């Protein structure tokens, strides 16, 4: 069954259906109409004269609309269909569907059109799990509408279904008895609203941003057009790069999430279907990837995460002063504190990454006011690294959940239970200090020192941060280096032992800058070696490790975002060809996914499968994967801000040919960058370095 995504710009509403447009929720299939972490439609089934419909074709011209071309019964090439159906679906603040039935015979015909509808109001957090709703479900027909609702104390959600043409409405759906003249057609508009109700019956959103969730297609089309017009123009001799770039821009627009707190300042949602909500790590890393293309996402992310920054010690939510949240949910289970995600702080990496994003944002934009605006938040984040992140008092960032019942055991980006392991597959005890966390902390201190010296007028604090960063780098290169394999351990366990599996995490150390120069070449060899590099990209865990599985979520799959940051790190240490190989593999894989990179795909050897193998439960689209091609373009062109200038140092693999990125926004205004396979002259590291000319 094909899953079709339709999505609204505020990131709070989306629809998943099968290839015919029907919605039938099943345990393994997260179909439905979702809003605010709640499923407002679990059944939406169309029949014509009692027959199910089958898809002849499907078209999705934009991220907020789709068209399904259907016939009743099973389609066949040998029988001329006497009737066909067109479903035109859009999500513009609510769910709308224009249903058109066409009579292809020359004689009048009568039809019974039925739309079955139901709602389970299940929280997105537990879609696919067995759950008996503790509240009360109701159905009623009133004012020409079908109303299906769910009430639990003050928690109240309701789905309202209306139609533009007369129908027999019952508590299970709508029935139309229609007569269509020969070669004629009949049309109705179905409107489905998901209401988030207060006890007085008013929709919450009307009080937060009146009218904003009642937008139309014309406004969405205009918004998308403006979004694409503002982005740099990419031209390349390798067409898959152009397709993937455009797909990434469109999906990034689709994933913009407007939190209730700041509805006019959208930030990236993590991904669909499981993470269409406010998160910490994903928008930070996505905004980093998108800085040369959509810098406004970064400041929106910084502001929203700063508002929700931890302020107290709360074991239930893993909250600590200065800590940046992992996620915020709106559904029933968090409302009644059955789950801690309102908000939940179980992530050890979001906090140092917050400082990294703030610094990188200023380097690109020159927006000193924002750096000063978020001084307190950045200082609190840097303090968290030393005060609460350093559980063991040894200068490293560790994690151990405070909430032993529903908190995450692994609080790095590889969150699955078996993600952190020894070579032989054993799992270490807690607390754990994964290697990339130390790289992020190092980078945060270096960047924090720059901000303190240049913008906060606190040179003593800057000196202290730089001293601490240097000590961390020295200590890290001593304690994490696996001598019998010449790579960095995945983690340290609570006893200080090296968790010695070989993983993609070592690539994150390169982009953070914590790796000693003398060891960088060995890390690059591992990343591009046969155990980690599949031919499409770097696996999350090396072949031969005890937990390795090419279809394991964090133990053998290939993650596009992971690879983009690895390529960026390789480039930082001068490994341009290696970075190009990673970029080529990921963009090549994107072509097999119609230009839309999924969250993850199988880590099988390229020569074995000949094409990348889908990971069935991947978020798609996912913000981190959507941002990956953007960071890869930056890496290939060697784009780095230096003062008021953008320096371009292209190193382009032959397959890409010529790459042009035009109208790159930043503190320099708008500039162009061009990279070719055969550069004119190289610097000491083999780079071509030019200062891009402002327009």
C-alpha positions in Angstrom: 0.0 0.0 0.0 1.3 3.4 -0.9 1.3 6.0 1.9 0.5 9.5 0.6 1.4 12.5 2.7 -0.4 15.8 2.5 0.6 18.6 4.9 -0.1 22.1 6.1 2.5 24.7 6.6 2.1 25.1 10.4 3.3 21.6 10.8 0.4 20.6 13.1 -1.8 18.9 10.4 -1.1 16.1 8.1 -2.9 13.2 6.3 -1.6 9.7 5.6 -3.7 7.5 3.3 -3.3 4.6 1.0 -2.8 4.9 -2.8 -6.6 5.3 -3.4 -7.0 8.0 -0.8 -8.7 5.7 1.7 -7.8 5.9 5.3 -8.0 2.7 7.3 -6.0 2.7 10.4 -4.2 -0.6 11.2 -1.7 -1.5 13.9 1.4 -1.3 11.6 0.1 1.5 9.3 -0.2 5.0 10.8 -2.9 6.2 8.4 -5.2 9.0 9.5 -5.8 12.7 9.7 -3.6 14.1 12.4 -3.5 17.4 14.3 -1.8 18.3 17.5 -0.6 14.8 18.2 -4.1 13.3 17.9 -5.7 11.3 15.1 -8.9 13.0 14.1 -9.8 10.4 11.4 -9.0 6.8 11.6 -11.5 5.7 8.8 -12.3 7.5 5.6 -13.5 4.9 3.0 -15.1 5.6 -0.3 -17.4 3.2 -2.2 -19.5 3.5 -5.4 -22.5 1.2 -5.5 -21.0 -0.8 -2.7 -17.7 -1.3 -4.4 -14.3 -0.1 -3.1 -12.3 2.1 -5.4 -8.9 1.3 -7.0 -6.3 3.8 -8.1 -5.4 4.3 -11.8 -3.0 7.2 -11.0 -2.1 9.6 -8.3 -0.6 13.1 -8.5 0.8 15.3 -5.7 1.5 18.7 -7.3 2.5 20.2 -3.9 3.0 19.2 -0.4 -0.5 20.3 0.7 -2.6 18.6 -2.0 -3.0 15.4 -3.9 -5.3 14.0 -6.7 -6.4 10.4 -7.0 -7.8 9.0 -10.2 -10.0 6.0 -9.4 -12.4 3.4 -10.7 -14.8 1.2 -8.7 -13.8 -2.4 -8.3 -10.5 -3.8 -9.6 -9.0 -1.8 -12.5 -8.4 -3.8 -15.8 -7.0 -3.0 -19.2 -9.7 -5.2 -20.9 -13.0 -3.6 -19.7 -13.9 0.0 -20.4 -14.9 1.6 -17.2 -18.3 3.2 -17.3 -17.6 5.4 -14.3 -14.5 6.9 -12.7 -13.8 9.1 -9.7 -11.5 12.0 -9.0 -10.5 12.7 -5.4 -8.9 16.2 -5.0 -7.6 16.5 -1.5 -5.9 19.4 0.3 -4.9 20.3 3.8 -5.2 24.1 4.3 -5.8 24.5 8.0 -8.3 21.7 7.8 -8.9 18.6 5.6 -10.9 19.2 2.4 -11.8 16.7 -0.3 -13.5 17.5 -3.6 -15.2 14.3 -4.9 -16.1 14.1 -8.6 -18.0 11.1 -10.1 -17.9 10.9 -13.9 -20.4 8.9 -16.0 -18.6 7.8 -19.2 -21.7 6.2 -20.8 -24.1 8.0 -23.1 -27.1 7.2 -20.9 -28.1 8.6 -17.5 -27.1 6.5 -14.6 -27.8 6.3 -10.9 -25.1 5.8 -8.2 -24.9 5.4 -4.5 -21.8 7.1 -3.2 -20.8 6.3 0.4 -18.1 7.7 2.6 -17.6 5.8 5.8 -15.9 7.8 8.6 -14.7 7.1 12.1 -12.3 8.6 14.6 -10.4 7.0 17.5 -8.6 10.1 18.7 -5.6 8.0 19.6 -2.4 9.9 20.6 0.3 9.8 17.9 2.7 8.6 20.6 0.9 5.2 20.7 -0.3 4.7 17.2 0.0 1.0 16.5 -0.3 0.0 20.1 -3.3 -1.6 21.8 -5.0 1.0 23.9 -8.5 1.3 25.3 -9.4 5.0 25.4 -10.1 6.0 29.0 -12.4 8.8 28.0 -15.9 8.9 26.4 -16.4 8.7 22.6 -19.6 10.2 21.1 -21.2 10.5 17.7 -24.1 12.6 16.6 -25.6 14.3 13.6 -26.3 18.0 14.2 -26.8 21.0 12.0 -26.2 19.1 8.8 -22.8 17.7 10.1 -21.5 14.5 11.5 -19.8 15.2 14.8 -17.5 12.6 16.4 -15.9 13.5 19.6 -13.8 12.4 22.6 -14.0 13.8 26.1 -11.9 13.0 29.2 -12.3 15.5 32.0 -11.3 18.8 30.5 -9.6 17.2 27.5 -11.9 17.6 24.5 -11.4 16.8 20.8 -14.0 16.8 18.1 -14.1 16.0 14.4 -16.7 17.8 12.3 -17.6 16.5 8.8 -19.8 18.6 6.5 -20.7 18.4 2.8 -21.6 20.9 0.1 -24.2 18.6 -1.5 -27.2 17.0 0.2 -26.5 13.7 1.8 -28.0 11.2 4.2 -25.8 11.6 7.2 -25.7 8.9 9.9 -23.3 8.3 12.8 -21.0 6.1 10.6 -20.7 8.4 7.5 -22.5 10.0 4.5 -24.5 8.5 1.7 -25.4 10.2 -1.6 -28.0 8.9 -4.0 -27.2 10.7 -7.3 -28.3 10.7 -10.9 -25.7 11.7 -13.6 -26.7 12.4 -17.2 -24.8 10.7 -20.0 -21.2 11.9 -20.2 -22.0 14.1 -17.2 -20.4 14.5 -13.8 -21.4 15.2 -10.1 -19.2 16.9 -7.5 -19.4 17.5 -3.8 -16.9 19.1 -1.4 -16.3 17.4 1.9 -14.8 19.4 4.8 -13.3 17.8 7.9 -12.2 19.9 10.8 -10.3 18.7 13.8 -11.2 20.8 16.8 -9.0 21.3 19.9 -11.7 22.4 22.3 -11.7 24.2 25.6 -14.3 23.3 28.3 -16.4 26.3 27.0 -16.5 24.7 23.5 -14.2 27.2 21.8 -11.3 26.1 19.7 -8.0 26.7 21.5 -6.3 27.9 18.3 -8.8 30.7 17.8 -7.5 32.3 21.0 -3.9 31.8 20.1 -3.9 32.9 16.5 -7.4 33.7 15.3 -8.1 32.5 11.8 -4.6 31.2 11.1 -5.6 27.6 10.9 -8.4 28.5 8.4 -6.2 29.2 5.4 -6.8 28.3 1.7 -4.9 26.7 -1.1 -4.2 30.0 -2.8 -2.3 31.4 0.2 -0.4 28.2 0.6 0.6 28.2 -3.1 1.7 31.8 -2.8 3.7 31.1 0.4 5.5 28.1 -1.3 6.3 30.3 -4.4 7.8 33.0 -2.2 9.8 30.4 -0.2 11.3 28.9 -3.4 12.0 32.4 -4.9 14.0 33.4 -1.7 16.2 30.3 -1.8 19.4 30.2 -3.8 19.2 28.8 -7.3 21.2 25.6 -7.9 22.4 24.5 -11.4 24.4 21.3 -11.9 25.6 19.1 -14.7 24.4 16.2 -12.7 20.6 16.4 -12.8 19.9 14.2 -9.8 21.5 16.9 -7.6 19.1 19.6 -9.0 16.1 17.3 -8.5 17.1 16.4 -4.9 17.9 20.0 -4.1 14.4 21.2 -5.2 12.7 18.3 -3.4 14.6 19.2 -0.2 13.5 22.9 -0.4 9.8 21.9 -0.9 9.9 19.3 1.9 11.6 21.8 4.2 8.8 24.2 3.5 6.3 21.4 4.2 7.9 20.6 7.5 7.8 24.2 8.9 6.1 23.9 12.3 4.3 26.8 13.9 4.3 26.3 17.7 1.4 27.7 19.6 3.8 29.9 21.5 5.2 31.6 18.4 2.8 30.9 15.6 4.3 33.4 13.2 7.9 32.0 13.6 8.0 28.5 12.1 10.8 26.1 12.8 11.4 22.6 11.3 9.3 19.8 12.7 11.4 16.6 13.0 9.4 14.4 10.5 6.4 12.4 9.5 4.6 10.5 10.7 6.1 10.0 14.1 7.6 13.3 14.9 5.4 16.1 13.5 6.0 18.2 16.6 8.3 20.6 18.3 11.7 18.9 19.1 15.2 20.1 20.0 18.0 18.2 18.3 16.3 17.9 14.9 15.5 21.6 14.2 18.9 22.6 15.5 20.8 20.3 13.2 18.4 21.0 10.3 18.8 24.8 10.8 22.6 24.3 10.7 22.3 22.5 7.4 20.0 25.1 6.0 21.9 28.3 7.0 23.1 29.1 3.5 19.6 28.6 2.1 17.0 29.6 4.8 18.7 31.3 7.7 15.4 32.5 9.2 14.8 28.9 10.4 17.8 29.2 12.8 16.7 32.3 14.6 13.1 30.9 15.0 14.5 27.6 16.4 16.8 29.5 18.8 14.0 31.6 20.1 11.5 28.8 20.6 13.9 26.5 22.3 15.2 29.3 24.5 11.6 29.9 25.7 11.3 26.3 26.8 14.8 25.9 28.1 14.9 24.0 31.4 14.7 26.0 34.6 14.2 23.5 37.4 15.1 20.0 38.5 12.2 17.7 37.4 12.8 14.0 37.4 9.6 13.1 35.6 10.6 15.2 32.6 14.4 14.9 32.9 14.5 18.6 33.2 17.6 20.5 34.5 18.4 24.2 34.5 19.9 25.3 31.2 18.9 22.1 29.4 17.3 22.2 25.9 14.2 20.1 25.4 14.1 16.9 23.4 10.4 17.2 22.4 7.1 18.8 23.2 3.8 17.0 22.6 0.2 18.1 22.8 -1.8 14.9 23.1 -3.9 13.2 25.7 -1.2 11.2 27.3 1.0 14.2 28.1 -2.0 16.2 29.2 -2.7 13.6 32.0 1.1 13.0 32.6 1.0 9.4 31.5 4.0 10.4 29.4 6.5 13.2 30.2 6.7 15.0 26.8 5.1 18.4 27.7 8.0 19.1 27.5 10.6 16.3 27.9 14.3 17.0 28.2 15.8 13.5 27.7 18.6 14.5 25.3 22.2 15.3 26.2 23.2 16.7 22.8 20.6 19.4 22.2 22.1 21.8 24.8 25.7 22.1 23.5 24.3 22.1 19.9 22.1 25.2 20.8 25.3 27.2 21.4 26.8 25.8 18.2 23.8 27.0 16.2 23.8 30.4 17.8 27.4 31.0 16.8 27.1 29.6 13.3 24.0 31.7 12.7 25.9 34.9 13.6 28.9 33.9 11.4 26.5 33.6 8.4 24.2 36.5 9.0 26.1 39.0 11.1 23.1 39.3 13.3 24.8 40.5 16.5 21.5 41.5 18.1 20.3 37.9 18.2 23.6 36.8 19.9 23.0 39.4 22.5 19.3 38.5 22.8 20.2 34.9 23.7 23.2 35.5 25.8 21.4 34.3 29.0 20.2 31.1 27.2 23.6 30.4 25.8 25.4 30.9 29.1 22.8 28.6 30.8 23.5 26.0 28.2 27.2 26.2 28.7 26.7 26.0 32.4 24.6 22.9 32.0 27.5 21.1 30.3 29.7 21.4 33.4 27.1 21.4 36.1 24.5 18.7 35.1 26.1 17.1 32.0 29.2 16.1 33.9 27.5 13.5 36.1 30.8 11.8 37.0 32.8 14.9 37.7 35.5 14.0 35.2 34.9 16.8 32.6 32.8 14.7 30.2 29.2 15.0 29.2 27.2 11.9 30.4 23.6 10.9 30.4 21.4 8.9 32.7 17.7 9.2 32.8 16.1 10.7 35.8 12.7 9.2 34.9 13.2 5.4 35.2 9.8 4.5 34.0 9.1 6.3 30.7 12.4 8.2 30.1 14.8 7.3 27.3 17.7 5.1 28.2 19.9 6.5 25.4 19.9 10.3 25.2 22.1 10.9 22.2 20.9 11.0 18.6 21.1 7.2 18.5 18.3 6.6 20.9 17.3 3.0 20.3 18.0 0.6 23.2 20.7 -1.4 21.4 22.4 1.6 19.8 25.4 1.9 22.2 27.3 -1.4 22.5 30.7 -3.0 22.8 32.3 -4.8 19.9 30.9 -8.1 21.0 27.3 -6.7 21.2 27.1 -6.3 25.0 25.3 -3.2 26.2 27.1 -1.0 28.7 25.7 0.2 32.0 24.6 3.7 32.8 25.6 6.5 32.9 27.1 6.7 29.4 29.3 9.3 27.7 29.1 8.9 23.9 32.0 10.3 21.9 30.1 12.8 19.8 28.7 14.4 22.9 32.3 15.4 23.9 32.8 16.8 20.4 29.7 18.9 20.7 30.7 20.2 24.1 34.2 21.1 22.8 32.7 22.9 19.8 30.2 24.7 22.1 33.0 26.0 24.4 35.1 27.2 21.5 32.1 29.0 19.9 30.9 30.3 23.2 34.3 31.8 23.8 34.0 33.7 20.5 30.6 35.0 21.4 31.7 36.0 24.9 34.8 37.9 23.6 33.2 39.6 20.6 29.6 40.2 21.7 29.1 39.8 25.5 32.3 41.8 26.4 33.4 39.1 28.9 37.0 38.2 27.9 37.6 36.4 31.2 34.7 34.0 30.5 36.1 33.5 27.0 39.5 32.6 28.3 38.0 30.1 30.7 35.9 28.4 28.0 38.9 28.1 25.7 41.0 26.7 28.5 38.3 24.2 29.3 37.9 23.2 25.6 41.7 22.6 25.3 41.7 20.4 28.4 38.7 18.5 27.1 40.3 17.9 23.8 43.5 16.6 25.4 41.6 14.4 27.8 39.3 13.0 25.2 42.1 12.0 22.8 43.7 10.1 25.7 40.6 8.3 27.1 38.5 7.6 24.0 41.3 6.4 21.6 41.1 2.6 21.0 44.7 1.7 20.4 44.2 -1.7 18.9 41.9 -0.4 16.2 43.1 3.2 15.9 39.7 4.9 16.2 37.6 6.6 18.9 35.4 4.5 21.2 31.7 4.9 20.7 31.4 5.8 24.4 32.7 5.3 28.0 30.6 3.4 30.4 29.9 4.3 34.0 33.2 2.5 35.1 35.2 4.5 32.6 35.7 1.5 30.3 35.8 2.1 26.5 32.6 1.0 24.7 34.7 0.0 21.8 32.3 -0.6 18.8 33.3 1.1 15.6 30.5 3.5 14.6 29.6 6.5 12.4 29.8 8.7 15.5 33.5 9.2 14.9 32.6 11.3 11.8 30.8 13.8 14.1 34.1 14.3 15.9 35.6 15.6 12.7 33.0 18.4 12.2 33.3 19.4 15.9 37.1 19.7 15.6 38.0 17.7 18.7 40.1 15.2 16.7 43.9 15.6 16.8 45.3 16.4 13.4 47.6 13.4 13.5 44.7 11.0 14.0 42.3 12.4 11.4 43.6 10.4 8.5 43.0 7.1 10.3 39.4 8.2 11.1 38.9 9.1 7.4 40.1 5.6 6.5 37.7 3.9 8.8 34.7 6.0 7.6 35.4 5.2 3.9 36.6 1.7 4.6 34.5 -1.4 3.7 33.2 -2.0 7.2 31.5 1.4 7.5 31.0 2.6 3.9 28.3 0.7 2.1 28.8 2.5 -1.3 25.7 4.6 -0.7 26.9 6.1 2.6 28.5 5.5 6.0 26.6 2.9 8.1 25.7 3.8 11.7 27.6 0.7 12.9 30.4 -1.2 11.2 29.9 -4.6 9.7 31.3 -7.3 12.1 30.2 -5.5 15.3 28.1 -7.7 17.6 24.9 -5.6 17.2 25.3 -4.9 13.4 22.2 -5.3 11.4 21.8 -3.6 7.9 18.2 -2.9 8.8 18.8 -2.0 12.4 17.6 1.5 13.1 20.9 2.8 14.6 23.0 -0.3 14.2 23.7 -0.6 10.5 21.4 1.6 8.5 22.6 4.6 6.5 21.3 8.0 7.7 21.6 10.8 5.2 22.0 13.6 7.8 24.7 11.6 9.6 26.6 11.3 6.3 26.2 15.0 5.5 27.8 16.0 8.8 30.5 13.4 8.3 31.3 14.9 4.9 31.4 18.3 6.4 33.9 17.0 9.0 36.0 15.3 6.4 36.2 18.6 4.5 37.2 20.4 7.7 40.3 18.2 8.1 41.2 18.5 4.4 39.8 15.1 3.1 38.1 16.6 0.1 37.9 13.5 -2.1 36.5 11.4 0.8 33.9 14.1 1.4 33.0 14.0 -2.3 32.6 10.2 -2.2 30.1 10.5 0.7 28.2 13.2 -1.1 28.1 11.3 -4.4 26.8 8.2 -2.6 24.0 10.0 -0.8 22.8 12.0 -3.8 22.9 8.9 -6.0 20.7 7.1 -3.4 18.3 10.0 -3.5 17.5 9.3 -7.1 16.1 5.9 -6.1 13.7 7.7 -3.7 12.4 10.2 -6.2 14.7 12.9 -4.9 13.3 12.6 -1.3 15.9 11.1 1.1 14.2 9.1 3.9 15.3 9.3 7.5 17.4 6.1 7.0 17.8 3.3 4.5 19.4 -0.2 4.6 23.2 -0.6 5.1 23.5 -3.4 2.6 26.6 -3.4 0.4 25.9 -1.5 -2.8 27.2 -4.3 -5.0 24.8 -6.8 -3.3 21.5 -4.9 -3.7 22.3 -2.6 -6.7 19.9 0.0 -5.2 19.3 1.4 -1.7 16.9 -0.7 0.4 14.1 1.2 2.1 13.9 1.1 5.9 10.2 0.4 6.4 9.5 2.6 9.5 11.5 5.6 8.5 10.1 9.1 8.9 9.6 10.5 5.4 9.9 13.3 4.9 12.3 13.9 7.8 13.8 17.3 8.5 17.4 16.0 9.1 17.4 14.0 5.8 15.8 17.0 4.0 18.6 19.2 5.1 21.3 16.7 4.2 21.6 17.7 0.5 21.9 21.3 1.5 24.9 20.7 3.7 26.4 18.5 1.1 26.2 21.3 -1.5 27.9 23.6 1.1 30.6 21.0 1.6 31.3 20.4 -2.1 31.6 24.2 -2.7 33.6 24.8 0.4 31.4 27.6 1.6 32.7 29.2 4.8 32.0 32.7 6.1 35.1 34.7 7.1 34.3 38.1 8.6 32.1 40.0 6.1 33.0 37.7 3.2 31.9 34.2 2.0 34.9 32.1 0.9 34.3 29.5 -1.8 36.8 26.6 -2.0 35.1 24.1 -4.4 36.2 20.4 -4.6 33.7 18.8 -6.9 33.7 15.1 -7.9 33.7 14.4 -11.6 30.2 13.1 -11.6 28.7 16.4 -10.4 30.4 18.4 -13.2 29.8 22.1 -12.7 27.8 23.3 -9.7 26.4 26.8 -9.5 24.7 28.1 -6.4 23.4 31.6 -7.1 22.1 34.3 -4.7 23.4 32.8 -1.4 22.1 35.0 1.5 24.3 36.2 4.3 26.0 39.1 5.9 27.5 39.8 2.5 24.1 40.4 0.9 23.7 37.9 -1.9 26.6 36.2 -3.6 27.2 33.4 -6.2 29.4 30.3 -5.8 30.6 28.2 -8.7 32.5 24.9 -8.5 34.0 22.9 -11.3 35.8 19.6 -11.6 39.1 21.1 -12.8 40.0 24.0 -10.5 42.6 26.5 -11.5 45.0 26.7 -8.6 45.2 25.1 -5.2 46.3 26.2 -1.8 48.5 24.2 0.6 45.7 21.8 1.4 44.7 21.2 -2.2 41.8 23.6 -2.1 40.7 26.4 -4.4 39.9 29.4 -2.3 38.1 32.5 -3.6 36.1 35.2 -2.1 32.6 35.2 -3.6 31.6 38.5 -5.2 28.6 40.3 -3.9 25.7 41.0 -6.2 
